[in-house]
Amino acid sequence: MNIPVRLFATRCLLLAFSLGLLARALGGPPGVVKFNPRPNPNPPPDNLSSNLFTTATTNQLKPEWLKPSTEAFRLGPGDKLELEILGRTGTRTATFVCPDGKIYFDLLPGLDVWGSTLEETTQLVERELAQFYAHPKVSISLAAVESKRVWVLGRLNKSGVYPLRGPMTLIEAIANAGGLFTSRFSGTTEELADLNHSFLVRKGEMVPVNFQRLLRGGDTSQNLYLEPDDFIYLPSALSSEVYVLGAVRSPRPVGYVDNMTLTTAIAKALGTAPQAYLSHVAIVRGSLAEPKIAVVDFKAIVTGRARDVRLEARDVVYVPLSPFSTLERYTKLITDSFVRTVAANEGGRAVSSKFGSIGVSNSVTP
């Protein structure tokens, strides 16, 4: 074999060898399909965009909430009264309703006035004074209110607990608290108060006030009258937390990080409780007045049969104890649990700077 033929043969062998290496690198020889018998161990998480449903709010604003109460003020412990026996000098006295609900005036022993109106209290005092005076007439006025209060907390200039001396609207309460907190640098309140997640709690349930429409749009249909012990909270727009509630070992808010998933958030709450129903884990997103909800099968996620779910800041994750019946009822259960958790923590901090954080778990069937 001459030299040119040998050189040609050598080059052909080198080319065949190179093609073989290239075929292996690309997945094997022609006609062979390479596959991994195990599924992708790290599939990209689902972003929930197609699985969120808006539910109808079941506790709409009642028409009577937009009108001042016609009931007379009733006394309670801490209220300050000014009393005077008309026509008798030196009888004008300031007194308080004591913790036991009684007042002490002139020659009288303690009189129980807890829950009484000023008119009923006046009649009681005059009737008892008749033991010592002929036809006594008494003047009683309310000097200060301490028994009835509303909580107005959050990103406000003077957040705190305020007495409810008479009819007061939501706007008036926010004005009493100095209005929305304003940045000294930007001169705006837009970035400081999260109106979409602001809420009012009444008797343990969220009243679906739309704070965005009320404070930005001037919608007076959202400006209801307050009742004693109402709790108003306007959170910071700069907060970035995810609340994990329900049947988890440590219900609480967890700090949000980029690309946080459902599995990560529940792990930060120390995992699910043994009795948790994992197939109907809910994620609530968006405005509390018009929340959106997605129900995912967390059991399928942890067993590798479904993709994990990507969360967003301010999402509320809820792990139930049993299957839900309707989305509307399930959503209300979750939002009520959320606002009770926030109210308990923020109210505790308002009372004491040493107050820690607590979680609220709700065992009601969804």
matplotlib code that plots the C-alpha trace (Angstrom):
import matplotlib.pyplot as plt

x = [0.0, 1.5, 1.8, -1.2, -3.5, -2.2, -2.6, -6.2, -7.1, -5.6, -7.6, -10.8, -10.2, -9.6, -12.8, -14.9, -13.4, -14.3, -17.8, -18.3, -17.2, -19.5, -22.5, -21.9, -21.8, -25.0, -26.9, -25.7, -25.4, -28.1, -31.5, -30.9, -33.0, -31.3, -33.6, -33.4, -35.6, -36.0, -38.1, -36.4, -35.5, -35.8, -38.7, -39.5, -42.2, -45.6, -46.5, -50.2, -51.3, -53.9, -55.1, -56.2, -60.0, -61.8, -64.5, -67.5, -67.2, -69.8, -69.8, -70.6, -71.0, -74.4, -76.5, -76.9, -73.2, -73.2, -75.5, -74.7, -76.1, -79.3, -78.6, -77.8, -74.3, -74.0, -71.5, -68.6, -65.5, -63.2, -65.8, -65.6, -68.8, -69.5, -72.4, -74.2, -77.3, -79.1, -79.7, -77.1, -73.7, -70.6, -72.1, -70.4, -68.2, -66.2, -66.1, -65.3, -67.1, -65.0, -63.8, -66.7, -69.1, -70.1, -70.0, -69.7, -71.3, -72.3, -73.8, -74.6, -73.0, -71.7, -74.4, -74.1, -74.3, -72.4, -74.4, -76.8, -77.5, -77.0, -80.8, -81.0, -78.1, -79.7, -83.0, -81.1, -79.1, -82.1, -84.1, -81.3, -80.7, -84.3, -83.4, -81.4, -82.9, -86.4, -87.1, -83.5, -82.7, -79.3, -77.3, -75.0, -72.7, -70.2, -66.7, -64.5, -64.9, -62.6, -64.8, -65.3, -62.3, -61.2, -57.8, -56.2, -52.8, -50.2, -48.6, -50.3, -48.8, -50.3, -51.4, -52.9, -56.1, -58.7, -61.9, -65.2, -67.1, -69.9, -70.6, -67.3, -66.7, -63.7, -62.3, -62.7, -60.8, -57.9, -57.9, -57.8, -54.7, -53.0, -53.7, -51.5, -47.8, -45.9, -42.3, -40.2, -38.1, -40.6, -43.5, -45.9, -47.9, -48.1, -45.2, -45.8, -49.4, -50.5, -54.2, -54.8, -54.0, -55.5, -58.4, -61.0, -61.8, -65.1, -66.0, -63.3, -64.3, -63.0, -65.3, -64.7, -63.9, -62.1, -59.5, -58.1, -61.6, -62.1, -58.8, -57.7, -61.1, -63.1, -65.8, -68.1, -69.9, -66.9, -66.9, -68.8, -69.4, -67.3, -68.3, -66.6, -63.5, -63.2, -59.6, -58.2, -54.8, -53.0, -49.8, -46.6, -46.3, -42.6, -43.2, -42.4, -43.8, -45.7, -48.2, -48.3, -51.4, -53.6, -52.4, -48.7, -46.4, -45.7, -48.3, -46.6, -45.3, -42.1, -39.7, -40.2, -37.2, -37.0, -38.4, -39.8, -41.9, -44.8, -42.5, -40.0, -42.6, -44.2, -40.8, -40.1, -43.3, -41.7, -43.7, -47.3, -49.1, -49.7, -53.5, -53.2, -55.2, -52.5, -54.5, -56.4, -53.6, -54.8, -52.9, -54.7, -53.3, -54.2, -56.5, -58.3, -61.4, -61.4, -59.1, -58.0, -57.5, -55.7, -56.1, -53.1, -52.3, -49.3, -49.2, -48.6, -45.8, -43.9, -44.1, -42.8, -46.0, -46.6, -44.5, -43.8, -45.6, -43.9, -45.2, -45.3, -44.8, -47.9, -49.4, -51.3, -50.8, -53.4, -53.1, -56.5, -57.5, -60.2, -61.4, -63.2, -66.8, -67.0, -64.4, -66.3, -66.4, -62.8, -61.6, -63.5, -62.0, -58.5, -58.9, -60.5, -57.6, -55.1, -56.6, -56.9, -53.3, -52.1, -54.5, -53.3, -49.7, -50.0, -52.4, -50.0, -47.1, -49.2, -49.8, -46.3, -42.9, -41.9, -44.7, -43.4, -45.1, -47.9, -49.5, -53.2, -54.3, -57.9, -59.5, -62.8, -63.7, -63.4]
y = [0.0, 3.3, 6.2, 8.3, 5.3, 4.7, 8.4, 8.3, 5.2, 6.7, 9.9, 7.8, 5.9, 9.1, 10.6, 7.5, 7.6, 11.3, 10.8, 8.0, 10.2, 12.9, 10.5, 9.4, 13.0, 13.8, 10.8, 7.6, 6.1, 6.7, 5.0, 4.9, 7.3, 8.2, 8.7, 9.1, 6.6, 9.0, 12.2, 15.6, 15.9, 19.7, 20.7, 24.4, 25.5, 26.4, 30.1, 29.6, 32.1, 29.8, 28.3, 31.4, 31.9, 35.0, 34.1, 36.1, 37.7, 36.2, 39.0, 42.1, 45.5, 45.7, 48.9, 49.6, 49.8, 53.0, 54.7, 56.0, 53.8, 55.1, 53.3, 55.4, 55.3, 52.7, 53.1, 50.8, 50.6, 53.6, 56.1, 59.4, 61.1, 64.6, 64.6, 67.4, 67.6, 70.6, 73.4, 72.2, 73.9, 71.8, 68.6, 68.8, 65.8, 63.9, 60.1, 57.1, 53.8, 51.4, 48.0, 46.4, 48.6, 50.8, 54.5, 56.2, 59.6, 61.7, 59.6, 56.7, 53.2, 51.8, 51.9, 49.4, 51.4, 49.0, 48.8, 51.7, 54.8, 58.3, 58.6, 55.3, 56.3, 59.6, 57.9, 55.4, 58.1, 60.3, 57.3, 56.3, 59.9, 60.2, 58.4, 61.5, 64.5, 65.6, 65.3, 65.4, 66.4, 65.3, 66.4, 63.7, 64.3, 62.1, 63.7, 61.0, 57.6, 54.7, 51.6, 51.7, 51.9, 51.2, 50.1, 52.0, 50.6, 50.4, 52.9, 56.0, 59.1, 58.5, 54.8, 53.7, 52.9, 55.6, 56.1, 55.7, 58.7, 58.7, 57.9, 57.6, 56.6, 54.7, 57.9, 59.8, 57.1, 57.3, 61.1, 60.9, 58.7, 61.4, 60.0, 57.8, 57.9, 60.2, 59.7, 62.7, 62.0, 61.4, 63.3, 60.5, 57.8, 55.5, 53.2, 53.2, 51.9, 48.7, 49.4, 46.1, 44.2, 46.7, 45.4, 45.9, 43.1, 43.1, 40.4, 38.1, 38.4, 40.5, 43.2, 43.4, 47.1, 48.1, 50.5, 51.3, 52.5, 54.4, 56.2, 56.6, 56.7, 58.5, 55.9, 56.7, 53.4, 51.9, 54.5, 52.5, 53.5, 51.8, 49.7, 49.2, 47.0, 47.3, 46.7, 48.6, 47.8, 49.3, 47.4, 48.6, 48.3, 47.5, 44.3, 41.1, 38.1, 35.0, 33.8, 30.1, 29.2, 26.3, 22.7, 23.4, 23.0, 26.7, 29.0, 32.3, 34.8, 33.8, 36.1, 36.1, 35.5, 35.5, 32.3, 31.0, 27.9, 26.4, 23.6, 26.1, 28.3, 25.3, 24.0, 27.4, 26.9, 23.6, 21.4, 20.2, 18.7, 14.9, 15.3, 17.9, 17.3, 17.9, 17.5, 20.8, 23.3, 26.8, 29.9, 33.2, 36.1, 39.7, 42.2, 41.1, 42.8, 40.7, 37.8, 35.1, 31.5, 28.5, 25.0, 22.7, 19.1, 19.4, 15.7, 15.2, 17.8, 16.2, 12.8, 14.1, 13.6, 17.4, 20.5, 22.8, 26.1, 29.5, 32.0, 35.8, 38.3, 38.7, 35.3, 33.5, 29.7, 27.6, 23.9, 22.5, 19.6, 18.3, 18.9, 22.1, 22.3, 25.5, 28.0, 30.9, 29.4, 28.2, 31.7, 33.3, 30.9, 31.7, 35.5, 35.4, 33.3, 35.7, 38.9, 37.4, 36.4, 39.8, 41.5, 39.4, 40.2, 43.9, 44.4, 42.7, 44.9, 48.0, 47.1, 45.9, 46.3, 43.0, 41.1, 38.3, 36.7, 34.2, 32.0, 31.3, 27.9, 27.4, 23.9, 24.8, 22.5, 24.5]
z = [0.0, -1.0, 1.3, 0.0, 0.5, 4.0, 4.8, 3.5, 5.5, 8.7, 8.2, 7.7, 10.9, 12.9, 11.4, 12.3, 15.9, 16.2, 14.9, 17.5, 20.3, 19.1, 18.8, 22.4, 23.6, 21.8, 23.2, 21.5, 18.1, 15.5, 16.2, 20.0, 22.2, 25.5, 28.5, 32.3, 34.0, 37.0, 36.6, 36.8, 40.5, 40.4, 38.1, 37.9, 40.4, 39.3, 39.5, 40.1, 37.5, 36.0, 39.3, 41.2, 41.7, 43.0, 45.5, 46.5, 49.9, 52.2, 54.9, 52.9, 54.5, 56.2, 55.4, 59.1, 59.6, 57.5, 60.0, 63.5, 66.3, 67.9, 71.1, 74.2, 75.6, 78.4, 81.2, 81.9, 84.2, 83.8, 82.6, 84.4, 85.6, 87.0, 89.5, 91.4, 93.6, 92.2, 94.7, 97.1, 97.0, 97.4, 96.1, 92.6, 92.4, 89.8, 90.1, 88.1, 87.4, 89.4, 88.1, 89.9, 87.9, 90.9, 91.6, 94.9, 95.6, 98.6, 101.3, 99.1, 99.2, 95.9, 93.2, 90.3, 87.1, 84.7, 81.5, 82.5, 80.5, 81.9, 82.3, 84.1, 86.3, 87.2, 88.2, 90.4, 92.2, 92.8, 94.1, 96.5, 97.7, 98.6, 101.8, 102.9, 101.0, 100.1, 96.4, 95.3, 91.6, 90.3, 87.3, 85.8, 82.8, 81.1, 81.4, 79.8, 78.2, 79.0, 78.8, 75.0, 72.8, 69.2, 68.1, 65.3, 64.6, 61.8, 59.5, 61.0, 62.6, 66.0, 66.1, 69.4, 71.3, 71.2, 73.3, 71.5, 73.1, 70.5, 66.8, 65.0, 61.4, 60.0, 58.4, 61.6, 63.5, 61.0, 61.3, 65.1, 64.7, 62.6, 59.2, 57.1, 57.9, 55.5, 54.5, 55.3, 52.2, 49.5, 51.0, 50.0, 51.7, 48.8, 49.7, 53.5, 53.9, 52.2, 51.7, 49.9, 53.1, 55.6, 57.6, 60.3, 62.7, 64.6, 67.1, 65.7, 62.1, 59.3, 58.0, 54.2, 54.0, 50.8, 52.2, 48.7, 47.6, 50.8, 51.2, 47.6, 45.7, 48.4, 48.3, 51.2, 50.9, 52.7, 55.5, 58.2, 61.8, 64.4, 67.4, 70.7, 70.4, 66.6, 65.5, 62.5, 61.1, 58.2, 57.6, 56.0, 52.2, 52.7, 54.6, 52.8, 54.7, 54.0, 56.6, 57.2, 59.3, 60.2, 60.8, 61.0, 64.0, 64.4, 62.7, 62.0, 59.4, 57.7, 55.9, 52.1, 49.8, 46.1, 44.4, 47.7, 47.3, 49.2, 50.5, 51.8, 53.6, 55.3, 56.4, 58.0, 60.0, 61.2, 58.9, 58.9, 61.9, 61.9, 61.4, 58.6, 55.4, 52.8, 49.6, 50.1, 51.1, 50.2, 49.1, 49.3, 47.3, 46.6, 48.3, 51.5, 50.2, 47.0, 47.7, 45.2, 46.3, 44.9, 46.4, 45.7, 46.5, 48.9, 49.4, 45.7, 45.9, 48.8, 47.1, 43.8, 41.9, 41.3, 40.9, 43.9, 43.9, 43.8, 46.4, 46.4, 49.2, 51.4, 50.4, 53.1, 53.2, 55.1, 55.9, 56.8, 59.1, 56.7, 53.1, 52.3, 51.4, 49.4, 48.2, 49.7, 53.2, 52.9, 51.9, 54.8, 57.3, 56.0, 56.0, 59.5, 60.7, 59.1, 60.6, 64.0, 64.0, 62.9, 65.4, 68.3, 67.5, 66.8, 69.7, 72.0, 70.8, 71.3, 74.9, 75.8, 74.0, 75.5, 73.8, 71.5, 68.5, 68.6, 66.0, 65.8, 64.6, 63.6, 63.8, 62.2, 59.3, 56.0]

ax = plt.figure().add_subplot(projection="3d")
ax.plot(x, y, z, "-o")
ax.set_aspect("equal")
plt.show()
